[in-house]
């Protein structure tokens, strides 16, 4: 399982657990592991949208 998240507009240089640096409005797919380490309060503050997505097996 993975999560597609959209960062809130206006944010700059947000570093997520996957090691990437993102800007407001970016849409990022995070693994269950990376998503799971982000506290719920941080998710609310940083993400404007979240959705569970299916990632095909490699």
C-alpha distance matrix in Angstrom:
0.0 3.8 7.1 10.3 13.2 16.9 19.5 22.6 25.6 28.2 26.0 27.0 25.7 22.6 21.1 17.4 16.0 15.0 18.8 19.2 21.9 21.4 23.8 23.8 22.4 19.9 16.5 13.9 10.3 9.1 6.8 5.8 9.2 11.0 10.2 11.1 14.5 15.6 18.0 17.8 21.3 20.3 17.4 20.1 22.6 20.6 18.2 19.8 16.7 13.0 10.6 7.0 6.5 5.8 6.8 9.5 10.3 13.2
3.8 0.0 3.8 6.8 9.7 13.4 15.9 19.1 22.1 24.5 22.4 23.3 22.1 19.1 17.8 14.2 13.4 12.2 15.9 15.9 18.4 17.7 20.0 20.1 18.7 16.2 12.8 10.2 6.6 5.7 4.5 5.0 8.5 9.0 7.9 10.1 13.0 13.5 16.3 16.1 19.2 17.8 14.8 17.6 19.7 17.4 15.0 16.7 13.9 10.4 8.5 5.9 5.3 6.2 6.6 10.2 11.6 13.7
7.1 3.8 0.0 3.8 6.2 9.9 12.5 15.5 18.6 21.2 19.3 20.5 19.8 16.7 16.1 12.7 12.8 12.2 15.6 15.0 16.8 15.5 17.4 17.0 15.5 13.5 10.2 8.1 5.4 5.2 6.4 6.8 10.0 9.3 7.0 9.8 12.6 12.0 14.5 13.8 16.6 15.1 11.8 14.3 16.4 14.1 11.4 12.9 10.1 6.7 5.5 4.5 5.5 8.3 9.3 13.1 15.0 16.9
10.3 6.8 3.8 0.0 3.8 6.9 10.1 13.2 15.8 18.6 17.1 18.5 18.1 15.5 15.5 12.7 13.8 12.9 15.8 14.3 15.5 13.5 14.9 14.2 12.3 10.3 6.7 5.6 4.3 6.4 9.0 10.3 13.1 11.6 9.5 12.8 15.0 13.7 16.2 15.3 17.4 15.5 12.1 14.2 15.8 13.1 10.0 10.9 8.1 5.7 5.2 6.3 6.3 9.6 10.3 14.0 16.5 18.0
13.2 9.7 6.2 3.8 0.0 3.8 6.5 9.5 12.4 15.2 13.6 15.3 15.4 12.6 13.3 10.9 12.8 12.7 15.0 13.3 13.7 11.3 12.2 11.1 9.6 8.2 5.6 5.4 6.3 7.6 10.8 11.9 14.0 11.7 9.3 12.7 14.2 12.0 14.1 13.2 14.6 12.5 9.2 11.0 12.3 9.4 6.3 7.6 5.6 4.5 6.5 8.8 9.9 13.3 14.0 17.7 19.9 21.3
16.9 13.4 9.9 6.9 3.8 0.0 3.8 6.5 8.9 11.9 10.9 13.0 13.8 11.6 13.3 11.9 14.7 14.7 16.2 13.8 13.2 10.1 9.7 7.9 6.0 5.7 4.4 6.4 8.9 10.7 14.2 15.6 17.5 14.8 12.5 15.9 16.9 14.2 16.0 14.9 15.4 13.1 10.2 11.1 11.5 8.4 5.5 5.6 5.1 6.5 9.2 12.1 13.0 16.4 17.0 20.5 23.0 24.0
19.5 15.9 12.5 10.1 6.5 3.8 0.0 3.8 6.4 8.7 7.3 9.5 10.7 8.6 11.0 10.5 13.8 14.4 15.2 12.7 11.2 8.0 7.1 5.0 5.1 5.6 6.6 8.1 11.2 12.2 15.8 17.1 18.3 15.1 13.2 16.4 16.5 13.4 15.0 14.3 14.0 11.2 9.3 10.1 9.2 5.7 4.5 5.7 7.4 9.2 12.4 15.2 16.3 19.6 19.9 23.4 25.6 26.4
22.6 19.1 15.5 13.2 9.5 6.5 3.8 0.0 3.8 6.4 6.2 9.6 11.9 10.3 13.4 13.4 16.8 17.8 18.3 15.9 13.9 10.6 8.5 5.1 5.8 8.2 9.8 11.8 14.8 15.8 19.3 20.3 21.5 18.3 16.1 18.9 18.9 15.4 16.2 15.0 13.9 11.7 10.2 9.6 8.1 5.7 5.4 4.9 8.1 11.0 14.5 17.7 19.2 22.7 23.3 26.9 29.2 30.1
25.6 22.1 18.6 15.8 12.4 8.9 6.4 3.8 0.0 3.8 5.7 8.8 11.8 11.5 15.0 15.8 19.4 20.1 20.0 17.2 14.6 11.1 7.9 4.2 5.1 8.5 11.0 13.7 17.1 18.5 22.2 23.5 24.7 21.4 19.5 22.4 22.3 18.9 19.7 18.7 17.3 15.0 13.9 13.1 11.2 9.1 9.1 8.0 11.1 14.2 17.4 20.7 21.8 25.2 25.6 29.0 31.4 32.0
28.2 24.5 21.2 18.6 15.2 11.9 8.7 6.4 3.8 0.0 3.8 6.5 10.1 10.6 14.4 16.1 19.8 20.7 20.0 17.3 14.1 11.1 7.6 5.0 7.7 10.5 13.6 15.8 19.4 20.4 24.1 25.5 26.2 22.6 21.1 23.9 23.2 19.8 20.6 20.0 18.1 15.6 15.4 14.7 12.0 10.1 11.4 11.1 14.4 17.3 20.6 23.8 24.8 28.1 28.2 31.6 33.8 34.1
26.0 22.4 19.3 17.1 13.6 10.9 7.3 6.2 5.7 3.8 0.0 3.8 6.9 6.9 10.7 12.5 16.3 17.4 16.6 14.1 11.0 8.4 5.7 4.3 8.0 9.6 12.6 13.9 17.3 17.9 21.4 22.8 23.1 19.5 18.3 21.0 20.0 16.6 17.7 17.7 15.9 12.9 13.1 13.2 10.2 7.9 9.9 10.9 14.0 16.2 19.6 22.3 23.5 26.6 26.5 29.9 31.7 32.0
27.0 23.3 20.5 18.5 15.3 13.0 9.5 9.6 8.8 6.5 3.8 0.0 3.8 5.7 9.2 11.9 15.7 16.4 14.9 12.3 8.7 6.9 4.6 6.0 9.7 10.2 13.5 14.3 17.8 18.2 21.7 23.5 23.4 19.6 19.1 22.0 20.5 17.6 19.1 19.8 18.2 14.8 15.3 16.1 13.1 10.5 12.6 14.1 16.8 18.5 21.7 24.1 24.8 27.6 26.9 30.1 31.7 31.5
25.7 22.1 19.8 18.1 15.4 13.8 10.7 11.9 11.8 10.1 6.9 3.8 0.0 3.8 6.2 9.5 13.0 13.6 11.5 9.2 5.5 5.3 5.5 8.3 11.6 10.8 13.7 13.5 16.7 16.6 19.8 21.9 21.3 17.5 17.7 20.5 18.7 16.3 18.3 19.7 18.5 14.8 15.5 17.1 14.4 11.5 13.6 15.9 18.0 19.0 21.9 23.7 24.2 26.7 25.6 28.7 29.9 29.4
22.6 19.1 16.7 15.5 12.6 11.6 8.6 10.3 11.5 10.6 6.9 5.7 3.8 0.0 3.8 6.4 10.0 11.2 9.9 8.1 5.4 5.0 6.2 8.1 11.1 10.1 12.1 11.4 14.3 13.8 16.9 18.6 18.0 14.2 14.1 16.8 15.1 12.5 14.6 16.0 15.1 11.3 11.9 13.9 11.5 8.5 10.7 13.5 15.4 16.0 19.0 20.7 21.5 24.1 23.3 26.5 27.7 27.6
21.1 17.8 16.1 15.5 13.3 13.3 11.0 13.4 15.0 14.4 10.7 9.2 6.2 3.8 0.0 3.8 6.8 8.1 6.4 5.7 4.5 6.4 9.1 11.4 13.8 11.9 13.2 11.4 13.5 12.2 14.8 16.6 15.5 11.7 12.5 15.0 13.0 11.2 13.9 16.0 15.8 12.0 12.6 15.3 13.6 10.7 12.5 15.8 17.0 16.8 19.3 20.4 21.0 23.1 21.9 25.0 25.7 25.4
17.4 14.2 12.7 12.7 10.9 11.9 10.5 13.4 15.8 16.1 12.5 11.9 9.5 6.4 3.8 0.0 3.8 5.4 5.7 5.8 6.6 7.8 10.8 12.5 14.1 11.8 12.0 9.4 10.7 8.8 11.2 12.8 11.8 8.0 8.8 11.4 9.8 8.4 11.7 13.7 14.3 10.7 10.6 13.9 13.1 10.2 11.2 14.7 15.2 14.3 16.4 17.0 17.8 19.8 18.8 21.9 22.6 22.6
16.0 13.4 12.8 13.8 12.8 14.7 13.8 16.8 19.4 19.8 16.3 15.7 13.0 10.0 6.8 3.8 0.0 3.8 5.3 7.4 9.5 11.3 14.6 16.3 17.5 15.1 14.5 11.4 11.4 8.5 9.6 10.9 9.0 5.4 7.6 9.5 7.6 7.7 11.3 13.9 15.2 12.1 12.1 15.7 15.5 13.1 13.8 17.4 17.4 15.7 17.3 17.1 17.8 19.3 18.0 21.0 21.1 21.0
15.0 12.2 12.2 12.9 12.7 14.7 14.4 17.8 20.1 20.7 17.4 16.4 13.6 11.2 8.1 5.4 3.8 0.0 3.8 5.6 8.9 10.8 14.4 16.5 17.3 14.2 13.4 9.9 9.5 7.1 8.2 10.8 9.3 6.1 8.9 11.4 10.4 10.9 14.6 16.8 18.4 15.2 14.5 18.1 18.0 15.1 15.2 18.5 17.9 16.1 17.1 16.7 16.5 17.6 15.7 18.4 18.4 17.9
18.8 15.9 15.6 15.8 15.0 16.2 15.2 18.3 20.0 20.0 16.6 14.9 11.5 9.9 6.4 5.7 5.3 3.8 0.0 3.8 6.8 9.8 13.5 16.2 17.6 14.6 14.8 11.8 12.4 10.6 12.0 14.6 12.8 9.6 12.1 14.5 12.8 12.8 16.4 18.8 19.7 16.2 16.2 19.6 18.8 15.8 16.6 19.9 20.0 18.8 20.2 20.1 19.9 21.1 19.1 21.5 21.5 20.6
19.2 15.9 15.0 14.3 13.3 13.8 12.7 15.9 17.2 17.3 14.1 12.3 9.2 8.1 5.7 5.8 7.4 5.6 3.8 0.0 3.8 6.4 10.2 13.2 14.4 11.3 11.9 9.4 11.0 10.4 12.8 15.7 14.7 11.3 13.0 16.0 14.8 14.0 17.5 19.4 20.0 16.3 15.9 19.0 17.9 14.5 15.1 17.9 18.2 17.5 19.0 19.5 19.1 20.5 18.6 21.2 21.7 20.8
21.9 18.4 16.8 15.5 13.7 13.2 11.2 13.9 14.6 14.1 11.0 8.7 5.5 5.4 4.5 6.6 9.5 8.9 6.8 3.8 0.0 3.8 7.2 10.5 12.5 10.0 11.8 10.4 12.9 12.8 15.7 18.3 17.5 13.8 14.9 17.9 16.5 14.9 17.9 19.5 19.4 15.7 15.6 18.1 16.4 13.0 14.1 16.8 17.8 17.8 20.0 21.1 21.0 22.9 21.4 24.1 25.0 24.2
21.4 17.7 15.5 13.5 11.3 10.1 8.0 10.6 11.1 11.1 8.4 6.9 5.3 5.0 6.4 7.8 11.3 10.8 9.8 6.4 3.8 0.0 3.8 6.9 8.7 6.4 8.8 8.4 11.8 12.4 15.9 18.4 18.4 14.7 14.8 18.2 17.3 15.1 17.8 18.8 18.6 14.9 14.2 16.3 14.6 10.9 11.6 13.7 14.8 15.5 17.8 19.5 19.5 21.8 20.7 23.7 25.1 24.7
23.8 20.0 17.4 14.9 12.2 9.7 7.1 8.5 7.9 7.6 5.7 4.6 5.5 6.2 9.1 10.8 14.6 14.4 13.5 10.2 7.2 3.8 0.0 3.8 6.3 5.8 9.2 10.3 14.0 15.2 18.8 21.1 21.4 17.8 17.2 20.6 19.8 17.1 19.2 19.7 18.9 15.4 14.8 16.0 13.9 10.5 11.2 12.5 14.3 15.9 18.5 20.8 21.1 23.8 23.0 26.1 27.9 27.7
23.8 20.1 17.0 14.2 11.1 7.9 5.0 5.1 4.2 5.0 4.3 6.0 8.3 8.1 11.4 12.5 16.3 16.5 16.2 13.2 10.5 6.9 3.8 0.0 3.8 5.6 8.8 10.9 14.5 15.9 19.6 21.4 22.2 18.7 17.4 20.7 20.3 17.2 18.8 18.4 17.5 14.5 13.5 13.9 11.9 8.7 9.0 9.4 11.8 14.0 17.0 19.8 20.5 23.6 23.4 26.7 28.9 29.1
22.4 18.7 15.5 12.3 9.6 6.0 5.1 5.8 5.1 7.7 8.0 9.7 11.6 11.1 13.8 14.1 17.5 17.3 17.6 14.4 12.5 8.7 6.3 3.8 0.0 3.8 6.5 9.6 13.1 15.2 19.0 20.8 22.3 19.1 17.5 21.0 21.2 18.3 20.0 19.3 18.8 16.1 14.3 14.6 13.5 10.3 9.1 8.5 10.0 12.4 14.9 17.9 18.2 21.3 21.4 24.6 27.1 27.5
19.9 16.2 13.5 10.3 8.2 5.7 5.6 8.2 8.5 10.5 9.6 10.2 10.8 10.1 11.9 11.8 15.1 14.2 14.6 11.3 10.0 6.4 5.8 5.6 3.8 0.0 3.8 6.3 10.1 12.3 16.1 18.4 19.7 16.6 15.5 19.2 19.5 17.1 19.4 19.2 19.3 16.3 14.3 15.5 14.7 11.1 9.8 10.2 10.7 12.0 14.0 16.4 16.2 19.0 18.5 21.6 23.9 24.1
16.5 12.8 10.2 6.7 5.6 4.4 6.6 9.8 11.0 13.6 12.6 13.5 13.7 12.1 13.2 12.0 14.5 13.4 14.8 11.9 11.8 8.8 9.2 8.8 6.5 3.8 0.0 3.8 7.0 9.8 13.4 15.7 17.5 14.8 13.5 17.2 18.2 16.1 18.7 18.2 19.0 16.3 13.6 15.2 15.3 11.8 9.5 9.9 9.0 9.4 10.7 12.9 12.4 15.2 15.0 18.1 20.6 21.2
13.9 10.2 8.1 5.6 5.4 6.4 8.1 11.8 13.7 15.8 13.9 14.3 13.5 11.4 11.4 9.4 11.4 9.9 11.8 9.4 10.4 8.4 10.3 10.9 9.6 6.3 3.8 0.0 3.8 6.3 9.9 12.5 14.1 11.4 10.6 14.4 15.4 13.9 16.9 17.0 18.3 15.4 12.9 15.3 15.7 12.1 10.2 11.8 10.5 9.7 10.6 11.7 11.2 13.5 12.7 16.0 18.0 18.4
10.3 6.6 5.4 4.3 6.3 8.9 11.2 14.8 17.1 19.4 17.3 17.8 16.7 14.3 13.5 10.7 11.4 9.5 12.4 11.0 12.9 11.8 14.0 14.5 13.1 10.1 7.0 3.8 0.0 3.8 6.8 9.6 11.6 9.7 9.1 12.7 14.3 13.6 16.8 16.9 19.0 16.5 13.7 16.5 17.5 14.3 12.1 13.8 11.7 9.6 9.3 9.3 8.2 10.1 9.2 12.6 14.5 15.3
9.1 5.7 5.2 6.4 7.6 10.7 12.2 15.8 18.5 20.4 17.9 18.2 16.6 13.8 12.2 8.8 8.5 7.1 10.6 10.4 12.8 12.4 15.2 15.9 15.2 12.3 9.8 6.3 3.8 0.0 3.8 6.5 7.9 5.9 5.8 9.3 10.8 10.7 14.1 14.8 17.1 14.7 12.3 15.6 16.7 13.9 12.2 14.7 12.9 10.3 10.4 9.6 9.5 11.1 10.2 13.6 14.6 15.5
6.8 4.5 6.4 9.0 10.8 14.2 15.8 19.3 22.2 24.1 21.4 21.7 19.8 16.9 14.8 11.2 9.6 8.2 12.0 12.8 15.7 15.9 18.8 19.6 19.0 16.1 13.4 9.9 6.8 3.8 0.0 3.8 5.3 5.2 6.1 8.4 10.4 11.5 14.8 15.8 18.6 16.6 14.4 17.8 19.4 16.9 15.3 17.8 15.7 12.6 11.9 10.0 9.7 10.2 9.1 12.1 12.4 13.5
5.8 5.0 6.8 10.3 11.9 15.6 17.1 20.3 23.5 25.5 22.8 23.5 21.9 18.6 16.6 12.8 10.9 10.8 14.6 15.7 18.3 18.4 21.1 21.4 20.8 18.4 15.7 12.5 9.6 6.5 3.8 0.0 3.8 5.6 5.2 5.8 8.8 10.4 13.1 13.8 17.1 15.9 13.6 16.9 19.0 17.2 15.6 18.1 15.9 12.4 11.6 9.3 10.1 10.8 10.8 13.8 14.0 15.8
9.2 8.5 10.0 13.1 14.0 17.5 18.3 21.5 24.7 26.2 23.1 23.4 21.3 18.0 15.5 11.8 9.0 9.3 12.8 14.7 17.5 18.4 21.4 22.2 22.3 19.7 17.5 14.1 11.6 7.9 5.3 3.8 0.0 3.8 5.6 5.2 6.8 9.4 12.4 14.1 17.2 15.6 14.3 17.9 19.5 17.7 16.9 20.0 18.3 15.1 15.0 13.0 13.8 14.2 13.6 16.2 15.7 16.9
11.0 9.0 9.3 11.6 11.7 14.8 15.1 18.3 21.4 22.6 19.5 19.6 17.5 14.2 11.7 8.0 5.4 6.1 9.6 11.3 13.8 14.7 17.8 18.7 19.1 16.6 14.8 11.4 9.7 5.9 5.2 5.6 3.8 0.0 3.8 5.4 5.7 7.2 10.8 12.8 15.3 13.1 11.9 15.7 16.7 14.6 14.2 17.5 16.3 13.6 14.2 13.1 14.0 15.1 14.3 17.3 17.3 18.0
10.2 7.9 7.0 9.5 9.3 12.5 13.2 16.1 19.5 21.1 18.3 19.1 17.7 14.1 12.5 8.8 7.6 8.9 12.1 13.0 14.9 14.8 17.2 17.4 17.5 15.5 13.5 10.6 9.1 5.8 6.1 5.2 5.6 3.8 0.0 3.8 5.6 5.7 8.8 9.8 12.6 10.9 8.9 12.5 14.1 12.3 11.4 14.5 13.2 10.3 11.2 10.5 12.2 14.1 14.2 17.7 18.3 19.6
11.1 10.1 9.8 12.8 12.7 15.9 16.4 18.9 22.4 23.9 21.0 22.0 20.5 16.8 15.0 11.4 9.5 11.4 14.5 16.0 17.9 18.2 20.6 20.7 21.0 19.2 17.2 14.4 12.7 9.3 8.4 5.8 5.2 5.4 3.8 0.0 3.8 5.5 7.6 9.0 12.3 11.4 10.1 13.5 15.4 14.5 13.9 17.0 15.7 12.8 13.5 12.3 14.5 16.0 16.4 19.6 19.8 21.3
14.5 13.0 12.6 15.0 14.2 16.9 16.5 18.9 22.3 23.2 20.0 20.5 18.7 15.1 13.0 9.8 7.6 10.4 12.8 14.8 16.5 17.3 19.8 20.3 21.2 19.5 18.2 15.4 14.3 10.8 10.4 8.8 6.8 5.7 5.6 3.8 0.0 3.8 6.3 9.1 11.5 10.2 10.2 13.7 14.8 13.9 14.4 17.9 17.4 15.0 16.3 15.7 17.6 19.2 19.1 22.3 22.2 23.3
15.6 13.5 12.0 13.7 12.0 14.2 13.4 15.4 18.9 19.8 16.6 17.6 16.3 12.5 11.2 8.4 7.7 10.9 12.8 14.0 14.9 15.1 17.1 17.2 18.3 17.1 16.1 13.9 13.6 10.7 11.5 10.4 9.4 7.2 5.7 5.5 3.8 0.0 3.8 6.4 8.3 6.5 6.6 10.1 11.0 10.2 10.9 14.5 14.6 12.8 14.9 15.1 17.4 19.6 19.8 23.3 23.8 24.9
18.0 16.3 14.5 16.2 14.1 16.0 15.0 16.2 19.7 20.6 17.7 19.1 18.3 14.6 13.9 11.7 11.3 14.6 16.4 17.5 17.9 17.8 19.2 18.8 20.0 19.4 18.7 16.9 16.8 14.1 14.8 13.1 12.4 10.8 8.8 7.6 6.3 3.8 0.0 3.8 5.4 5.3 6.4 8.8 10.0 10.7 11.7 15.0 15.4 13.9 16.3 16.8 19.6 22.1 22.8 26.3 26.9 28.3
17.8 16.1 13.8 15.3 13.2 14.9 14.3 15.0 18.7 20.0 17.7 19.8 19.7 16.0 16.0 13.7 13.9 16.8 18.8 19.4 19.5 18.8 19.7 18.4 19.3 19.2 18.2 17.0 16.9 14.8 15.8 13.8 14.1 12.8 9.8 9.0 9.1 6.4 3.8 0.0 3.8 5.4 5.0 6.3 8.7 10.0 10.3 12.9 13.1 11.9 14.4 15.3 18.6 21.4 22.7 26.3 27.4 29.1
21.3 19.2 16.6 17.4 14.6 15.4 14.0 13.9 17.3 18.1 15.9 18.2 18.5 15.1 15.8 14.3 15.2 18.4 19.7 20.0 19.4 18.6 18.9 17.5 18.8 19.3 19.0 18.3 19.0 17.1 18.6 17.1 17.2 15.3 12.6 12.3 11.5 8.3 5.4 3.8 0.0 3.8 5.5 5.2 6.3 8.7 10.2 12.6 13.9 13.7 16.7 18.3 21.4 24.5 25.6 29.3 30.5 32.1
20.3 17.8 15.1 15.5 12.5 13.1 11.2 11.7 15.0 15.6 12.9 14.8 14.8 11.3 12.0 10.7 12.1 15.2 16.2 16.3 15.7 14.9 15.4 14.5 16.1 16.3 16.3 15.4 16.5 14.7 16.6 15.9 15.6 13.1 10.9 11.4 10.2 6.5 5.3 5.4 3.8 0.0 3.8 5.3 5.0 6.0 8.1 11.3 12.9 12.7 16.0 17.6 20.3 23.3 24.0 27.7 28.8 30.0
17.4 14.8 11.8 12.1 9.2 10.2 9.3 10.2 13.9 15.4 13.1 15.3 15.5 11.9 12.6 10.6 12.1 14.5 16.2 15.9 15.6 14.2 14.8 13.5 14.3 14.3 13.6 12.9 13.7 12.3 14.4 13.6 14.3 11.9 8.9 10.1 10.2 6.6 6.4 5.0 5.5 3.8 0.0 3.8 5.5 5.3 5.4 8.6 9.4 9.0 12.2 14.0 16.7 19.9 20.9 24.7 26.1 27.6
20.1 17.6 14.3 14.2 11.0 11.1 10.1 9.6 13.1 14.7 13.2 16.1 17.1 13.9 15.3 13.9 15.7 18.1 19.6 19.0 18.1 16.3 16.0 13.9 14.6 15.5 15.2 15.3 16.5 15.6 17.8 16.9 17.9 15.7 12.5 13.5 13.7 10.1 8.8 6.3 5.2 5.3 3.8 0.0 3.8 5.7 5.8 7.5 9.1 9.8 13.3 15.7 18.7 22.2 23.5 27.3 29.1 30.7
22.6 19.7 16.4 15.8 12.3 11.5 9.2 8.1 11.2 12.0 10.2 13.1 14.4 11.5 13.6 13.1 15.5 18.0 18.8 17.9 16.4 14.6 13.9 11.9 13.5 14.7 15.3 15.7 17.5 16.7 19.4 19.0 19.5 16.7 14.1 15.4 14.8 11.0 10.0 8.7 6.3 5.0 5.5 3.8 0.0 3.8 6.2 8.2 10.9 12.2 16.0 18.5 21.1 24.5 25.5 29.2 30.9 32.2
20.6 17.4 14.1 13.1 9.4 8.4 5.7 5.7 9.1 10.1 7.9 10.5 11.5 8.5 10.7 10.2 13.1 15.1 15.8 14.5 13.0 10.9 10.5 8.7 10.3 11.1 11.8 12.1 14.3 13.9 16.9 17.2 17.7 14.6 12.3 14.5 13.9 10.2 10.7 10.0 8.7 6.0 5.3 5.7 3.8 0.0 3.8 6.7 9.3 10.6 14.2 16.8 18.9 22.2 22.8 26.5 28.2 29.2
18.2 15.0 11.4 10.0 6.3 5.5 4.5 5.4 9.1 11.4 9.9 12.6 13.6 10.7 12.5 11.2 13.8 15.2 16.6 15.1 14.1 11.6 11.2 9.0 9.1 9.8 9.5 10.2 12.1 12.2 15.3 15.6 16.9 14.2 11.4 13.9 14.4 10.9 11.7 10.3 10.2 8.1 5.4 5.8 6.2 3.8 0.0 3.8 5.5 6.9 10.7 13.5 15.6 19.1 20.1 23.8 25.9 27.1
19.8 16.7 12.9 10.9 7.6 5.6 5.7 4.9 8.0 11.1 10.9 14.1 15.9 13.5 15.8 14.7 17.4 18.5 19.9 17.9 16.8 13.7 12.5 9.4 8.5 10.2 9.9 11.8 13.8 14.7 17.8 18.1 20.0 17.5 14.5 17.0 17.9 14.5 15.0 12.9 12.6 11.3 8.6 7.5 8.2 6.7 3.8 0.0 3.8 7.1 10.6 14.1 16.1 19.8 21.2 24.8 27.3 28.8
16.7 13.9 10.1 8.1 5.6 5.1 7.4 8.1 11.1 14.4 14.0 16.8 18.0 15.4 17.0 15.2 17.4 17.9 20.0 18.2 17.8 14.8 14.3 11.8 10.0 10.7 9.0 10.5 11.7 12.9 15.7 15.9 18.3 16.3 13.2 15.7 17.4 14.6 15.4 13.1 13.9 12.9 9.4 9.1 10.9 9.3 5.5 3.8 0.0 3.8 6.9 10.6 12.6 16.4 18.0 21.7 24.3 26.1
13.0 10.4 6.7 5.7 4.5 6.5 9.2 11.0 14.2 17.3 16.2 18.5 19.0 16.0 16.8 14.3 15.7 16.1 18.8 17.5 17.8 15.5 15.9 14.0 12.4 12.0 9.4 9.7 9.6 10.3 12.6 12.4 15.1 13.6 10.3 12.8 15.0 12.8 13.9 11.9 13.7 12.7 9.0 9.8 12.2 10.6 6.9 7.1 3.8 0.0 3.8 7.0 9.5 13.2 15.0 18.7 21.2 23.2
10.6 8.5 5.5 5.2 6.5 9.2 12.4 14.5 17.4 20.6 19.6 21.7 21.9 19.0 19.3 16.4 17.3 17.1 20.2 19.0 20.0 17.8 18.5 17.0 14.9 14.0 10.7 10.6 9.3 10.4 11.9 11.6 15.0 14.2 11.2 13.5 16.3 14.9 16.3 14.4 16.7 16.0 12.2 13.3 16.0 14.2 10.7 10.6 6.9 3.8 0.0 3.8 6.2 10.0 12.3 15.9 18.6 20.9
7.0 5.9 4.5 6.3 8.8 12.1 15.2 17.7 20.7 23.8 22.3 24.1 23.7 20.7 20.4 17.0 17.1 16.7 20.1 19.5 21.1 19.5 20.8 19.8 17.9 16.4 12.9 11.7 9.3 9.6 10.0 9.3 13.0 13.1 10.5 12.3 15.7 15.1 16.8 15.3 18.3 17.6 14.0 15.7 18.5 16.8 13.5 14.1 10.6 7.0 3.8 0.0 3.8 7.0 9.7 13.1 15.5 18.2
6.5 5.3 5.5 6.3 9.9 13.0 16.3 19.2 21.8 24.8 23.5 24.8 24.2 21.5 21.0 17.8 17.8 16.5 19.9 19.1 21.0 19.5 21.1 20.5 18.2 16.2 12.4 11.2 8.2 9.5 9.7 10.1 13.8 14.0 12.2 14.5 17.6 17.4 19.6 18.6 21.4 20.3 16.7 18.7 21.1 18.9 15.6 16.1 12.6 9.5 6.2 3.8 0.0 3.8 6.4 9.7 12.5 15.1
5.8 6.2 8.3 9.6 13.3 16.4 19.6 22.7 25.2 28.1 26.6 27.6 26.7 24.1 23.1 19.8 19.3 17.6 21.1 20.5 22.9 21.8 23.8 23.6 21.3 19.0 15.2 13.5 10.1 11.1 10.2 10.8 14.2 15.1 14.1 16.0 19.2 19.6 22.1 21.4 24.5 23.3 19.9 22.2 24.5 22.2 19.1 19.8 16.4 13.2 10.0 7.0 3.8 0.0 3.8 6.4 9.2 12.2
6.8 6.6 9.3 10.3 14.0 17.0 19.9 23.3 25.6 28.2 26.5 26.9 25.6 23.3 21.9 18.8 18.0 15.7 19.1 18.6 21.4 20.7 23.0 23.4 21.4 18.5 15.0 12.7 9.2 10.2 9.1 10.8 13.6 14.3 14.2 16.4 19.1 19.8 22.8 22.7 25.6 24.0 20.9 23.5 25.5 22.8 20.1 21.2 18.0 15.0 12.3 9.7 6.4 3.8 0.0 3.8 6.4 8.8
9.5 10.2 13.1 14.0 17.7 20.5 23.4 26.9 29.0 31.6 29.9 30.1 28.7 26.5 25.0 21.9 21.0 18.4 21.5 21.2 24.1 23.7 26.1 26.7 24.6 21.6 18.1 16.0 12.6 13.6 12.1 13.8 16.2 17.3 17.7 19.6 22.3 23.3 26.3 26.3 29.3 27.7 24.7 27.3 29.2 26.5 23.8 24.8 21.7 18.7 15.9 13.1 9.7 6.4 3.8 0.0 3.8 6.4
10.3 11.6 15.0 16.5 19.9 23.0 25.6 29.2 31.4 33.8 31.7 31.7 29.9 27.7 25.7 22.6 21.1 18.4 21.5 21.7 25.0 25.1 27.9 28.9 27.1 23.9 20.6 18.0 14.5 14.6 12.4 14.0 15.7 17.3 18.3 19.8 22.2 23.8 26.9 27.4 30.5 28.8 26.1 29.1 30.9 28.2 25.9 27.3 24.3 21.2 18.6 15.5 12.5 9.2 6.4 3.8 0.0 3.8
13.2 13.7 16.9 18.0 21.3 24.0 26.4 30.1 32.0 34.1 32.0 31.5 29.4 27.6 25.4 22.6 21.0 17.9 20.6 20.8 24.2 24.7 27.7 29.1 27.5 24.1 21.2 18.4 15.3 15.5 13.5 15.8 16.9 18.0 19.6 21.3 23.3 24.9 28.3 29.1 32.1 30.0 27.6 30.7 32.2 29.2 27.1 28.8 26.1 23.2 20.9 18.2 15.1 12.2 8.8 6.4 3.8 0.0
